[in-house]
Amino acid sequence: MKIRGLLLRESLKSGQVPDAWQGYVTHRYTHLLGGVEPVEVVVLMLPPAELSDTCMSIAMALKPTRYYAHFVTDSCLYVIFPYSINIVPREDAGAAERCRQVGTMFGIPLEQMKFEALFEVDHPNSH
């Protein structure tokens, strides 16, 4: 079983997916962030044993504001902000709200942090 994750290429300080993650990339596609800004979504599939290290690497690689990445399992959502990894258990509204509070510190609009919906869809605002 692999763990699915998404990040935006534009969210990375380097603007490019590092070579170390290339083996996890399954596909890429364009999405309109906030319905207006075209961004490249990078879909990653990880073995469970690689989740922790990859989350740490992403947390170090993200630009300081505006973006987050995430991985989702059946039971938890791992939301990665710059230098911060937050775990949101499924059905835990309090954890999701605390995660949104963290996200606001990075300038992420609330409408882009529908964390509970990420268990079901990649982009809650486009459905």
Long-range contacts (C-beta under 8 A, 24 or more apart in sequence): 1-48, 2-45, 2-46, 2-47, 2-48, 3-45, 3-46, 3-47, 3-48, 3-51, 3-71, 3-72, 3-73, 4-43, 4-44, 4-45, 4-71, 4-72, 5-43, 5-44, 5-45, 5-46, 5-54, 5-69, 5-70, 5-71, 5-72, 5-78, 6-41, 6-42, 6-43, 6-44, 6-69, 6-70, 6-122, 7-41, 7-42, 7-44, 7-58, 7-69, 7-70, 7-80, 8-33, 8-39, 8-40, 8-41, 8-42, 8-67, 8-69, 9-39, 9-40, 9-41, 9-42, 10-39, 10-40, 10-67, 11-39, 11-62, 11-63, 11-66, 11-67, 11-68, 11-69, 12-61, 12-62, 12-63, 13-61, 13-62, 13-63, 14-61, 17-42, 18-57, 18-61, 20-57, 21-54, 21-57, 24-50, 24-54, 31-123, 31-126, 32-126, 33-112, 34-109, 34-111, 34-112, 34-125, 35-125, 41-122, 44-71, 46-71, 48-73, 51-78, 55-80, 55-85, 56-85, 59-83, 59-84, 59-85, 64-106, 65-106, 65-107, 66-106, 66-107, 66-108, 67-106, 67-108, 68-103, 68-106, 68-108, 68-113, 70-115, 70-118, 72-118, 72-119, 77-115, 77-118, 77-119, 79-103, 79-115, 81-105, 81-106, 81-108, 82-106, 88-115, 88-116, 90-119
